[in-house]
């Protein structure tokens, strides 16, 4: 009997000291051959053993097991329970743990696996297992009839449940706009737009023409997010998956005025098409980590994190992290004149985003290194983010 000791937050841990981790600990799909490190001995006859593992409660472990040196009695078996076992039958000769293990899914949904607390989360895939609501509310172009759209009941190979594209196609064969992008945290901070001409469109081909997205037209499309500054103290984290065609455009902004101390916590493209994450502490200037490369017309996954000790960090695709020193409690400016803006700059209703948005997640804490790894791996698996 070979048993895996449970690892923190789930996944396959070590078996007799050999690591055969299931990709789902951090999401994604991979092939891993244990090689020499996985050899546990030799046999003159077949060996039958049982491997067990534990995954995060409510998670989903989907594993296809194949053997290069012998038969596996449950080859191509798929497991979706929190724990399971299979029998391995090894041919005479070298006994290896696992052979090639192919993980074709993830353990749990993204927000389930993070320690950082999300205050609002918008996604075209399901982000939290406890969320039972809809993904978006759409308005049909032909007659303005609205309906809520949920998520597919079937997960893809990575364990993700995407917005129900078939339901959208059935309701709105001629296209539709999006009136509401529902907050999946349970806080009901839905992104909304009641004016039809300002509503972004739905597209089934956002990221790399393969993933559904909310598409902003760069002219006047925008959505309003409820101001919830009371949920924040010193820190903030922002995560997004998107693309934009033009310079000087704003993806997300909390700003209430102009200049320092006006509450400019934002993700945007600058005049040189470089992607930046800006934070506005109550003291000093604004930390603004910025990418080295231009990001216009580039699909990107971005993580921005600020704490009042270490300043601001930004991770965009495979670029080295950009760092900007800063200190002081987080600032949202004075007054509540403007909503928090998704796809535009609120004080002047300008700098409209021009491109698809697949995810935006807002945190009231900094995003630590373990969570950053989880997010990046999840985005690589779901979108092919570099």
LODRENVEX-269284 format. One record per residue (C-alpha): x, y, z; residue in one letter; residue number from 1. Coordinates in Angstrom, 2 decimals. Each point is the difference from the previous one (the first is absolute). Layout:
N
<node x="X" y="Y" z="Z" aa="A" i="NUM"/>
...
***
This chain:
386
<node x="0.00" y="0.00" z="0.00" aa="X" i="1"/>
<node x="1.48" y="3.30" z="-1.10" aa="X" i="2"/>
<node x="-1.66" y="3.01" z="1.52" aa="X" i="3"/>
<node x="0.40" y="3.68" z="-0.77" aa="X" i="4"/>
<node x="0.23" y="2.26" z="3.01" aa="X" i="5"/>
<node x="-2.40" y="2.95" z="-0.45" aa="X" i="6"/>
<node x="1.72" y="3.19" z="-1.05" aa="X" i="7"/>
<node x="-1.07" y="3.45" z="1.13" aa="X" i="8"/>
<node x="-3.08" y="1.12" z="-1.98" aa="X" i="9"/>
<node x="-0.34" y="-3.35" z="-1.69" aa="X" i="10"/>
<node x="1.46" y="-1.85" z="-2.91" aa="X" i="11"/>
<node x="2.20" y="-3.07" z="-0.15" aa="X" i="12"/>
<node x="2.84" y="0.27" z="2.45" aa="X" i="13"/>
<node x="3.07" y="-2.26" z="0.20" aa="X" i="14"/>
<node x="-0.20" y="-3.76" z="-0.19" aa="X" i="15"/>
<node x="2.84" y="-1.69" z="1.84" aa="X" i="16"/>
<node x="1.94" y="3.22" z="-0.48" aa="X" i="17"/>
<node x="-0.63" y="0.30" z="-3.74" aa="X" i="18"/>
<node x="-1.89" y="3.02" z="-1.28" aa="X" i="19"/>
<node x="-2.77" y="-0.77" z="-2.46" aa="X" i="20"/>
<node x="-1.97" y="3.22" z="0.40" aa="X" i="21"/>
<node x="-3.37" y="0.38" z="-1.65" aa="X" i="22"/>
<node x="-0.03" y="3.19" z="-2.06" aa="X" i="23"/>
<node x="-3.22" y="1.07" z="1.64" aa="X" i="24"/>
<node x="1.74" y="1.33" z="3.09" aa="X" i="25"/>
<node x="0.71" y="3.08" z="-2.08" aa="X" i="26"/>
<node x="-2.27" y="-0.80" z="-2.93" aa="X" i="27"/>
<node x="0.92" y="-0.94" z="-3.53" aa="X" i="28"/>
<node x="0.86" y="-3.08" z="-1.98" aa="X" i="29"/>
<node x="3.34" y="-1.70" z="-0.29" aa="X" i="30"/>
<node x="1.77" y="-3.28" z="-0.64" aa="X" i="31"/>
<node x="2.51" y="-1.19" z="2.56" aa="X" i="32"/>
<node x="2.17" y="-3.10" z="-0.22" aa="X" i="33"/>
<node x="1.62" y="-0.83" z="3.31" aa="X" i="34"/>
<node x="3.14" y="-1.36" z="-1.68" aa="X" i="35"/>
<node x="2.83" y="-1.25" z="2.19" aa="X" i="36"/>
<node x="-1.28" y="1.88" z="3.01" aa="X" i="37"/>
<node x="-3.14" y="-2.05" z="-0.17" aa="X" i="38"/>
<node x="1.65" y="-3.42" z="-0.08" aa="X" i="39"/>
<node x="-0.77" y="-1.92" z="3.18" aa="X" i="40"/>
<node x="1.54" y="-3.36" z="-0.84" aa="X" i="41"/>
<node x="-0.17" y="-2.95" z="-2.35" aa="X" i="42"/>
<node x="-2.33" y="-2.96" z="-0.14" aa="X" i="43"/>
<node x="0.14" y="-3.51" z="-1.32" aa="X" i="44"/>
<node x="-3.75" y="-0.13" z="-0.19" aa="X" i="45"/>
<node x="-2.83" y="2.45" z="-0.38" aa="X" i="46"/>
<node x="-0.63" y="2.46" z="2.84" aa="X" i="47"/>
<node x="-3.44" y="1.10" z="1.06" aa="X" i="48"/>
<node x="-0.26" y="3.13" z="2.13" aa="X" i="49"/>
<node x="-2.43" y="2.73" z="0.86" aa="X" i="50"/>
<node x="0.68" y="3.74" z="-0.13" aa="X" i="51"/>
<node x="-2.27" y="2.43" z="1.79" aa="X" i="52"/>
<node x="-0.07" y="3.79" z="0.19" aa="X" i="53"/>
<node x="-1.97" y="2.82" z="1.53" aa="X" i="54"/>
<node x="-1.13" y="3.19" z="-1.71" aa="X" i="55"/>
<node x="-1.51" y="3.22" z="1.26" aa="X" i="56"/>
<node x="-3.55" y="-0.39" z="1.20" aa="X" i="57"/>
<node x="-2.41" y="0.61" z="-2.83" aa="X" i="58"/>
<node x="2.76" y="-0.30" z="-2.57" aa="X" i="59"/>
<node x="0.13" y="-2.06" z="-3.13" aa="X" i="60"/>
<node x="2.85" y="-2.42" z="-0.77" aa="X" i="61"/>
<node x="-0.10" y="-1.31" z="-3.53" aa="X" i="62"/>
<node x="2.84" y="-2.37" z="-0.78" aa="X" i="63"/>
<node x="0.76" y="-2.20" z="-2.97" aa="X" i="64"/>
<node x="2.55" y="-2.67" z="0.91" aa="X" i="65"/>
<node x="2.10" y="-1.84" z="-2.55" aa="X" i="66"/>
<node x="2.97" y="-2.28" z="0.39" aa="X" i="67"/>
<node x="3.08" y="-0.14" z="-2.20" aa="X" i="68"/>
<node x="1.38" y="-3.10" z="1.72" aa="X" i="69"/>
<node x="-3.06" y="-1.99" z="0.89" aa="X" i="70"/>
<node x="-3.76" y="-0.17" z="0.15" aa="X" i="71"/>
<node x="-2.17" y="2.21" z="2.15" aa="X" i="72"/>
<node x="-3.26" y="-1.62" z="0.90" aa="X" i="73"/>
<node x="-1.92" y="3.29" z="-0.11" aa="X" i="74"/>
<node x="1.71" y="1.58" z="-3.00" aa="X" i="75"/>
<node x="-1.78" y="3.19" z="-1.08" aa="X" i="76"/>
<node x="-2.07" y="0.04" z="3.18" aa="X" i="77"/>
<node x="-1.34" y="3.38" z="1.07" aa="X" i="78"/>
<node x="-0.42" y="0.83" z="3.69" aa="X" i="79"/>
<node x="-2.06" y="2.93" z="1.22" aa="X" i="80"/>
<node x="-0.31" y="-0.81" z="3.70" aa="X" i="81"/>
<node x="2.12" y="1.46" z="2.78" aa="X" i="82"/>
<node x="1.92" y="-3.24" z="0.26" aa="X" i="83"/>
<node x="0.26" y="-3.16" z="-2.03" aa="X" i="84"/>
<node x="2.25" y="-2.96" z="-0.63" aa="X" i="85"/>
<node x="1.14" y="-2.04" z="-2.97" aa="X" i="86"/>
<node x="1.93" y="-3.20" z="-0.42" aa="X" i="87"/>
<node x="3.32" y="-0.07" z="-1.83" aa="X" i="88"/>
<node x="1.28" y="-3.19" z="-1.56" aa="X" i="89"/>
<node x="3.64" y="0.23" z="-1.02" aa="X" i="90"/>
<node x="1.72" y="-2.35" z="-2.45" aa="X" i="91"/>
<node x="3.07" y="-1.89" z="1.11" aa="X" i="92"/>
<node x="2.99" y="2.27" z="0.42" aa="X" i="93"/>
<node x="0.25" y="3.56" z="1.28" aa="X" i="94"/>
<node x="-2.79" y="1.22" z="2.24" aa="X" i="95"/>
<node x="-0.71" y="3.70" z="-0.37" aa="X" i="96"/>
<node x="-2.56" y="2.10" z="1.78" aa="X" i="97"/>
<node x="-2.57" y="1.40" z="-2.33" aa="X" i="98"/>
<node x="1.67" y="-0.41" z="-3.39" aa="X" i="99"/>
<node x="-1.18" y="3.01" z="-1.99" aa="X" i="100"/>
<node x="-2.81" y="1.61" z="2.00" aa="X" i="101"/>
<node x="-2.13" y="2.26" z="-2.17" aa="X" i="102"/>
<node x="-2.14" y="2.48" z="1.90" aa="X" i="103"/>
<node x="-2.81" y="1.27" z="-2.20" aa="X" i="104"/>
<node x="-1.68" y="2.25" z="2.52" aa="X" i="105"/>
<node x="0.37" y="2.19" z="3.03" aa="X" i="106"/>
<node x="-0.68" y="-0.34" z="3.69" aa="X" i="107"/>
<node x="-2.70" y="2.51" z="0.85" aa="X" i="108"/>
<node x="-0.85" y="3.32" z="-1.61" aa="X" i="109"/>
<node x="2.36" y="2.98" z="0.14" aa="X" i="110"/>
<node x="-1.42" y="1.94" z="2.94" aa="X" i="111"/>
<node x="-0.31" y="-3.21" z="2.02" aa="X" i="112"/>
<node x="3.76" y="-0.42" z="-0.13" aa="X" i="113"/>
<node x="1.09" y="3.51" z="1.01" aa="X" i="114"/>
<node x="0.73" y="1.38" z="3.45" aa="X" i="115"/>
<node x="-0.49" y="3.64" z="-1.12" aa="X" i="116"/>
<node x="-3.57" y="1.23" z="0.51" aa="X" i="117"/>
<node x="-1.88" y="1.17" z="-3.10" aa="X" i="118"/>
<node x="-2.44" y="2.87" z="0.51" aa="X" i="119"/>
<node x="-1.40" y="-0.29" z="-3.54" aa="X" i="120"/>
<node x="0.64" y="-2.53" z="-2.76" aa="X" i="121"/>
<node x="-1.18" y="0.01" z="-3.60" aa="X" i="122"/>
<node x="0.78" y="-2.85" z="-2.37" aa="X" i="123"/>
<node x="-1.24" y="-1.78" z="-3.08" aa="X" i="124"/>
<node x="0.80" y="-3.24" z="1.79" aa="X" i="125"/>
<node x="-1.17" y="-1.06" z="3.44" aa="X" i="126"/>
<node x="2.49" y="1.25" z="2.60" aa="X" i="127"/>
<node x="-1.47" y="-1.27" z="3.27" aa="X" i="128"/>
<node x="-1.74" y="-3.29" z="0.70" aa="X" i="129"/>
<node x="-2.42" y="1.49" z="2.55" aa="X" i="130"/>
<node x="-1.30" y="2.51" z="-2.53" aa="X" i="131"/>
<node x="-3.35" y="-1.19" z="-1.37" aa="X" i="132"/>
<node x="-1.03" y="3.06" z="-1.96" aa="X" i="133"/>
<node x="0.18" y="1.05" z="-3.63" aa="X" i="134"/>
<node x="3.07" y="1.13" z="-1.91" aa="X" i="135"/>
<node x="-1.47" y="2.86" z="-2.03" aa="X" i="136"/>
<node x="-3.30" y="1.62" z="-0.95" aa="X" i="137"/>
<node x="-0.36" y="0.62" z="-3.71" aa="X" i="138"/>
<node x="-2.28" y="2.17" z="-2.15" aa="X" i="139"/>
<node x="-0.91" y="-1.29" z="-3.44" aa="X" i="140"/>
<node x="0.86" y="2.42" z="-2.80" aa="X" i="141"/>
<node x="-3.12" y="-0.72" z="-2.05" aa="X" i="142"/>
<node x="-2.65" y="0.88" z="2.59" aa="X" i="143"/>
<node x="1.80" y="0.91" z="3.28" aa="X" i="144"/>
<node x="-1.37" y="-3.04" z="1.85" aa="X" i="145"/>
<node x="2.24" y="-0.80" z="2.98" aa="X" i="146"/>
<node x="0.88" y="-3.26" z="1.72" aa="X" i="147"/>
<node x="2.52" y="-1.32" z="2.51" aa="X" i="148"/>
<node x="2.62" y="-2.46" z="-1.23" aa="X" i="149"/>
<node x="1.66" y="-2.49" z="2.30" aa="X" i="150"/>
<node x="2.93" y="-2.35" z="-0.41" aa="X" i="151"/>
<node x="0.28" y="-3.24" z="-1.92" aa="X" i="152"/>
<node x="-0.79" y="-3.05" z="2.10" aa="X" i="153"/>
<node x="2.98" y="-1.81" z="-1.52" aa="X" i="154"/>
<node x="3.59" y="0.87" z="0.81" aa="X" i="155"/>
<node x="2.64" y="0.17" z="-2.69" aa="X" i="156"/>
<node x="3.24" y="-1.98" z="0.15" aa="X" i="157"/>
<node x="1.44" y="2.44" z="2.55" aa="X" i="158"/>
<node x="-2.99" y="-0.27" z="2.33" aa="X" i="159"/>
<node x="-1.35" y="3.44" z="-0.97" aa="X" i="160"/>
<node x="-3.70" y="0.72" z="-0.43" aa="X" i="161"/>
<node x="-0.36" y="2.72" z="-2.64" aa="X" i="162"/>
<node x="-2.96" y="2.25" z="-0.65" aa="X" i="163"/>
<node x="-2.75" y="-1.94" z="-1.77" aa="X" i="164"/>
<node x="0.75" y="0.97" z="-3.59" aa="X" i="165"/>
<node x="-2.72" y="-2.26" z="-1.36" aa="X" i="166"/>
<node x="-2.64" y="1.85" z="2.05" aa="X" i="167"/>
<node x="1.30" y="3.34" z="-1.29" aa="X" i="168"/>
<node x="-0.11" y="-1.19" z="-3.61" aa="X" i="169"/>
<node x="-3.56" y="-1.29" z="0.46" aa="X" i="170"/>
<node x="-1.26" y="3.21" z="1.58" aa="X" i="171"/>
<node x="1.93" y="2.50" z="-2.11" aa="X" i="172"/>
<node x="0.95" y="-1.46" z="-3.38" aa="X" i="173"/>
<node x="0.44" y="3.52" z="-1.38" aa="X" i="174"/>
<node x="2.24" y="1.19" z="2.82" aa="X" i="175"/>
<node x="-0.50" y="1.65" z="3.37" aa="X" i="176"/>
<node x="1.34" y="2.53" z="2.47" aa="X" i="177"/>
<node x="0.75" y="-0.57" z="3.68" aa="X" i="178"/>
<node x="-1.98" y="1.91" z="2.60" aa="X" i="179"/>
<node x="1.42" y="-1.74" z="3.08" aa="X" i="180"/>
<node x="3.19" y="-1.91" z="0.74" aa="X" i="181"/>
<node x="-0.74" y="-1.78" z="3.25" aa="X" i="182"/>
<node x="2.36" y="0.09" z="2.97" aa="X" i="183"/>
<node x="0.91" y="-3.57" z="0.94" aa="X" i="184"/>
<node x="1.22" y="0.76" z="3.54" aa="X" i="185"/>
<node x="-3.50" y="0.04" z="1.46" aa="X" i="186"/>
<node x="0.32" y="3.72" z="0.80" aa="X" i="187"/>
<node x="-2.42" y="1.01" z="-2.78" aa="X" i="188"/>
<node x="2.34" y="2.69" z="-1.34" aa="X" i="189"/>
<node x="-1.16" y="-0.56" z="-3.54" aa="X" i="190"/>
<node x="1.47" y="1.98" z="-2.89" aa="X" i="191"/>
<node x="-2.94" y="1.65" z="-1.78" aa="X" i="192"/>
<node x="-0.93" y="2.27" z="-2.88" aa="X" i="193"/>
<node x="-3.61" y="1.07" z="-0.52" aa="X" i="194"/>
<node x="0.56" y="2.22" z="-3.06" aa="X" i="195"/>
<node x="-0.13" y="-2.27" z="-3.05" aa="X" i="196"/>
<node x="2.41" y="2.03" z="-2.13" aa="X" i="197"/>
<node x="2.62" y="-0.27" z="2.76" aa="X" i="198"/>
<node x="-0.40" y="-3.76" z="0.49" aa="X" i="199"/>
<node x="2.93" y="-2.21" z="-1.04" aa="X" i="200"/>
<node x="-0.67" y="-2.88" z="-2.36" aa="X" i="201"/>
<node x="0.30" y="-3.73" z="0.53" aa="X" i="202"/>
<node x="2.46" y="-1.91" z="-2.17" aa="X" i="203"/>
<node x="0.61" y="-3.74" z="-0.11" aa="X" i="204"/>
<node x="3.52" y="0.64" z="-1.32" aa="X" i="205"/>
<node x="1.89" y="2.24" z="2.38" aa="X" i="206"/>
<node x="3.40" y="-1.28" z="1.08" aa="X" i="207"/>
<node x="1.87" y="-1.38" z="-3.01" aa="X" i="208"/>
<node x="-3.38" y="-0.36" z="-1.76" aa="X" i="209"/>
<node x="-0.86" y="-2.93" z="2.24" aa="X" i="210"/>
<node x="-1.45" y="1.21" z="3.32" aa="X" i="211"/>
<node x="-3.19" y="1.96" z="0.72" aa="X" i="212"/>
<node x="0.40" y="3.63" z="1.05" aa="X" i="213"/>
<node x="-1.66" y="3.30" z="0.82" aa="X" i="214"/>
<node x="1.11" y="2.32" z="-2.81" aa="X" i="215"/>
<node x="0.39" y="3.77" z="0.42" aa="X" i="216"/>
<node x="-0.05" y="2.05" z="-3.22" aa="X" i="217"/>
<node x="2.48" y="2.76" z="0.88" aa="X" i="218"/>
<node x="-2.59" y="2.70" z="-0.71" aa="X" i="219"/>
<node x="-2.47" y="0.16" z="2.88" aa="X" i="220"/>
<node x="-0.51" y="-3.50" z="1.42" aa="X" i="221"/>
<node x="0.46" y="-0.21" z="3.76" aa="X" i="222"/>
<node x="-1.36" y="-1.65" z="3.15" aa="X" i="223"/>
<node x="-0.42" y="1.30" z="3.53" aa="X" i="224"/>
<node x="1.27" y="-1.90" z="3.03" aa="X" i="225"/>
<node x="-1.35" y="0.96" z="3.45" aa="X" i="226"/>
<node x="2.43" y="2.06" z="2.07" aa="X" i="227"/>
<node x="0.91" y="-2.19" z="2.97" aa="X" i="228"/>
<node x="3.00" y="1.80" z="1.47" aa="X" i="229"/>
<node x="-1.18" y="-0.85" z="3.50" aa="X" i="230"/>
<node x="1.22" y="-3.55" z="-0.64" aa="X" i="231"/>
<node x="3.61" y="1.19" z="-0.36" aa="X" i="232"/>
<node x="2.66" y="1.23" z="2.41" aa="X" i="233"/>
<node x="3.65" y="-0.01" z="-1.09" aa="X" i="234"/>
<node x="0.24" y="-2.45" z="-2.90" aa="X" i="235"/>
<node x="-1.51" y="-0.88" z="-3.37" aa="X" i="236"/>
<node x="0.37" y="-2.70" z="-2.63" aa="X" i="237"/>
<node x="-1.30" y="0.05" z="-3.57" aa="X" i="238"/>
<node x="-0.08" y="-2.89" z="-2.47" aa="X" i="239"/>
<node x="-1.17" y="0.18" z="-3.61" aa="X" i="240"/>
<node x="0.00" y="-1.89" z="-3.28" aa="X" i="241"/>
<node x="-0.50" y="2.24" z="-3.01" aa="X" i="242"/>
<node x="1.29" y="1.70" z="-3.17" aa="X" i="243"/>
<node x="-0.13" y="3.58" z="-1.30" aa="X" i="244"/>
<node x="0.66" y="1.50" z="-3.42" aa="X" i="245"/>
<node x="0.86" y="3.59" z="0.90" aa="X" i="246"/>
<node x="2.25" y="2.06" z="2.27" aa="X" i="247"/>
<node x="-1.21" y="2.15" z="2.90" aa="X" i="248"/>
<node x="-2.89" y="-2.28" z="0.92" aa="X" i="249"/>
<node x="-1.30" y="-0.99" z="3.44" aa="X" i="250"/>
<node x="-1.08" y="-3.54" z="0.90" aa="X" i="251"/>
<node x="-0.90" y="0.71" z="3.63" aa="X" i="252"/>
<node x="0.13" y="3.17" z="2.11" aa="X" i="253"/>
<node x="-1.29" y="1.18" z="3.39" aa="X" i="254"/>
<node x="0.98" y="3.66" z="-0.46" aa="X" i="255"/>
<node x="-2.14" y="2.83" z="1.44" aa="X" i="256"/>
<node x="2.01" y="3.04" z="-1.09" aa="X" i="257"/>
<node x="3.33" y="1.13" z="-1.51" aa="X" i="258"/>
<node x="3.54" y="-0.12" z="1.34" aa="X" i="259"/>
<node x="1.49" y="-1.89" z="2.92" aa="X" i="260"/>
<node x="-2.31" y="-1.12" z="2.81" aa="X" i="261"/>
<node x="-2.97" y="-0.17" z="-2.37" aa="X" i="262"/>
<node x="-0.45" y="-3.74" z="0.28" aa="X" i="263"/>
<node x="1.56" y="-1.15" z="-3.27" aa="X" i="264"/>
<node x="0.28" y="-3.76" z="0.47" aa="X" i="265"/>
<node x="0.07" y="-1.26" z="-3.54" aa="X" i="266"/>
<node x="1.08" y="-2.34" z="-2.80" aa="X" i="267"/>
<node x="0.56" y="1.80" z="-3.31" aa="X" i="268"/>
<node x="2.05" y="0.39" z="-3.18" aa="X" i="269"/>
<node x="2.13" y="3.15" z="-0.04" aa="X" i="270"/>
<node x="0.72" y="2.28" z="-2.97" aa="X" i="271"/>
<node x="2.80" y="-2.35" z="-1.10" aa="X" i="272"/>
<node x="-2.30" y="-3.03" z="0.12" aa="X" i="273"/>
<node x="1.75" y="-1.32" z="3.09" aa="X" i="274"/>
<node x="-2.13" y="-1.75" z="2.56" aa="X" i="275"/>
<node x="0.07" y="1.43" z="3.51" aa="X" i="276"/>
<node x="-1.46" y="-0.47" z="3.47" aa="X" i="277"/>
<node x="-0.37" y="3.21" z="1.96" aa="X" i="278"/>
<node x="-0.70" y="0.43" z="3.70" aa="X" i="279"/>
<node x="-0.77" y="3.19" z="1.92" aa="X" i="280"/>
<node x="1.10" y="-0.14" z="3.64" aa="X" i="281"/>
<node x="-0.97" y="2.75" z="2.43" aa="X" i="282"/>
<node x="3.63" y="1.13" z="0.28" aa="X" i="283"/>
<node x="2.68" y="0.60" z="-2.64" aa="X" i="284"/>
<node x="-0.36" y="-0.49" z="-3.74" aa="X" i="285"/>
<node x="-1.67" y="-2.75" z="-1.94" aa="X" i="286"/>
<node x="1.90" y="-3.29" z="-0.44" aa="X" i="287"/>
<node x="-0.45" y="-0.97" z="-3.65" aa="X" i="288"/>
<node x="1.73" y="-3.20" z="-1.13" aa="X" i="289"/>
<node x="0.01" y="-0.12" z="-3.81" aa="X" i="290"/>
<node x="0.82" y="-2.65" z="-2.58" aa="X" i="291"/>
<node x="3.14" y="0.20" z="-2.10" aa="X" i="292"/>
<node x="-1.75" y="-1.04" z="-3.20" aa="X" i="293"/>
<node x="-3.00" y="1.52" z="-1.72" aa="X" i="294"/>
<node x="-3.18" y="-2.02" z="0.61" aa="X" i="295"/>
<node x="-2.44" y="1.41" z="-2.53" aa="X" i="296"/>
<node x="-1.77" y="-2.77" z="-1.95" aa="X" i="297"/>
<node x="1.58" y="-2.54" z="2.37" aa="X" i="298"/>
<node x="-2.00" y="-2.48" z="2.04" aa="X" i="299"/>
<node x="1.15" y="0.37" z="3.59" aa="X" i="300"/>
<node x="-0.38" y="-1.36" z="3.50" aa="X" i="301"/>
<node x="0.89" y="2.62" z="2.62" aa="X" i="302"/>
<node x="0.41" y="-0.13" z="3.78" aa="X" i="303"/>
<node x="0.43" y="3.27" z="1.90" aa="X" i="304"/>
<node x="0.69" y="-0.02" z="3.74" aa="X" i="305"/>
<node x="0.60" y="2.80" z="2.49" aa="X" i="306"/>
<node x="0.73" y="-0.01" z="3.71" aa="X" i="307"/>
<node x="1.03" y="3.02" z="2.03" aa="X" i="308"/>
<node x="3.37" y="-1.51" z="0.92" aa="X" i="309"/>
<node x="1.35" y="-1.45" z="-3.23" aa="X" i="310"/>
<node x="-1.65" y="2.29" z="-2.53" aa="X" i="311"/>
<node x="-1.48" y="-1.11" z="-3.31" aa="X" i="312"/>
<node x="0.80" y="-3.10" z="-2.07" aa="X" i="313"/>
<node x="-1.32" y="-0.85" z="-3.46" aa="X" i="314"/>
<node x="0.24" y="-3.25" z="-1.93" aa="X" i="315"/>
<node x="-1.08" y="0.05" z="-3.66" aa="X" i="316"/>
<node x="0.26" y="-3.19" z="-2.06" aa="X" i="317"/>
<node x="3.56" y="-1.33" z="0.04" aa="X" i="318"/>
<node x="1.70" y="3.36" z="0.61" aa="X" i="319"/>
<node x="2.18" y="0.34" z="3.07" aa="X" i="320"/>
<node x="-1.95" y="1.65" z="2.83" aa="X" i="321"/>
<node x="-0.05" y="3.78" z="0.06" aa="X" i="322"/>
<node x="0.47" y="1.60" z="3.41" aa="X" i="323"/>
<node x="-0.76" y="3.53" z="1.23" aa="X" i="324"/>
<node x="0.76" y="1.04" z="3.61" aa="X" i="325"/>
<node x="-2.82" y="1.53" z="1.98" aa="X" i="326"/>
<node x="-1.47" y="0.26" z="3.46" aa="X" i="327"/>
<node x="-3.07" y="1.24" z="1.77" aa="X" i="328"/>
<node x="-3.54" y="-1.20" z="0.38" aa="X" i="329"/>
<node x="-2.04" y="-0.52" z="-3.13" aa="X" i="330"/>
<node x="-1.85" y="3.08" z="-1.21" aa="X" i="331"/>
<node x="-3.24" y="0.30" z="-1.94" aa="X" i="332"/>
<node x="-0.21" y="3.79" z="-0.09" aa="X" i="333"/>
<node x="-2.69" y="2.15" z="1.55" aa="X" i="334"/>
<node x="-3.67" y="-0.26" z="-0.80" aa="X" i="335"/>
<node x="-1.87" y="-2.64" z="-1.95" aa="X" i="336"/>
<node x="-0.90" y="1.98" z="-3.09" aa="X" i="337"/>
<node x="0.89" y="-2.73" z="-2.47" aa="X" i="338"/>
<node x="-0.49" y="-3.77" z="-0.09" aa="X" i="339"/>
<node x="3.02" y="-2.20" z="-0.33" aa="X" i="340"/>
<node x="0.54" y="-0.36" z="-3.72" aa="X" i="341"/>
<node x="0.34" y="-3.17" z="-2.05" aa="X" i="342"/>
<node x="1.17" y="0.94" z="-3.48" aa="X" i="343"/>
<node x="0.41" y="3.75" z="0.51" aa="X" i="344"/>
<node x="1.36" y="2.93" z="2.06" aa="X" i="345"/>
<node x="-2.87" y="1.05" z="2.32" aa="X" i="346"/>
<node x="0.62" y="3.73" z="0.69" aa="X" i="347"/>
<node x="-0.31" y="1.00" z="-3.67" aa="X" i="348"/>
<node x="-1.65" y="-3.10" z="-1.51" aa="X" i="349"/>
<node x="2.91" y="-0.42" z="-2.40" aa="X" i="350"/>
<node x="2.97" y="-2.23" z="-0.90" aa="X" i="351"/>
<node x="-2.36" y="-2.80" z="-0.98" aa="X" i="352"/>
<node x="1.42" y="-3.52" z="-0.12" aa="X" i="353"/>
<node x="0.09" y="-1.52" z="-3.47" aa="X" i="354"/>
<node x="-0.02" y="-3.79" z="0.13" aa="X" i="355"/>
<node x="-1.21" y="-3.14" z="1.77" aa="X" i="356"/>
<node x="0.03" y="-0.55" z="3.76" aa="X" i="357"/>
<node x="-0.25" y="-3.56" z="1.30" aa="X" i="358"/>
<node x="0.69" y="0.53" z="3.71" aa="X" i="359"/>
<node x="0.32" y="2.76" z="2.58" aa="X" i="360"/>
<node x="0.49" y="-0.85" z="3.67" aa="X" i="361"/>
<node x="0.39" y="2.61" z="2.76" aa="X" i="362"/>
<node x="1.64" y="-0.87" z="3.34" aa="X" i="363"/>
<node x="0.21" y="2.00" z="3.22" aa="X" i="364"/>
<node x="3.35" y="-1.58" z="0.81" aa="X" i="365"/>
<node x="3.35" y="-0.25" z="-1.72" aa="X" i="366"/>
<node x="0.44" y="-3.14" z="-2.11" aa="X" i="367"/>
<node x="2.74" y="-2.23" z="1.40" aa="X" i="368"/>
<node x="2.44" y="-2.11" z="-1.98" aa="X" i="369"/>
<node x="-1.90" y="-3.28" z="0.42" aa="X" i="370"/>
<node x="-3.25" y="1.59" z="-1.17" aa="X" i="371"/>
<node x="1.82" y="1.62" z="-2.92" aa="X" i="372"/>
<node x="1.26" y="-3.41" z="-1.09" aa="X" i="373"/>
<node x="-3.50" y="-1.42" z="0.28" aa="X" i="374"/>
<node x="-1.48" y="2.83" z="-2.07" aa="X" i="375"/>
<node x="2.68" y="-0.11" z="-2.70" aa="X" i="376"/>
<node x="-0.26" y="-3.77" z="-0.36" aa="X" i="377"/>
<node x="-3.80" y="0.20" z="-0.14" aa="X" i="378"/>
<node x="0.17" y="2.67" z="-2.71" aa="X" i="379"/>
<node x="2.50" y="-2.04" z="-2.00" aa="X" i="380"/>
<node x="-2.25" y="-3.05" z="0.15" aa="X" i="381"/>
<node x="-3.24" y="1.87" z="-0.72" aa="X" i="382"/>
<node x="1.19" y="2.50" z="-2.62" aa="X" i="383"/>
<node x="3.48" y="-1.04" z="-1.08" aa="X" i="384"/>
<node x="1.43" y="3.12" z="1.67" aa="X" i="385"/>
<node x="3.79" y="0.16" z="-0.39" aa="X" i="386"/>
***
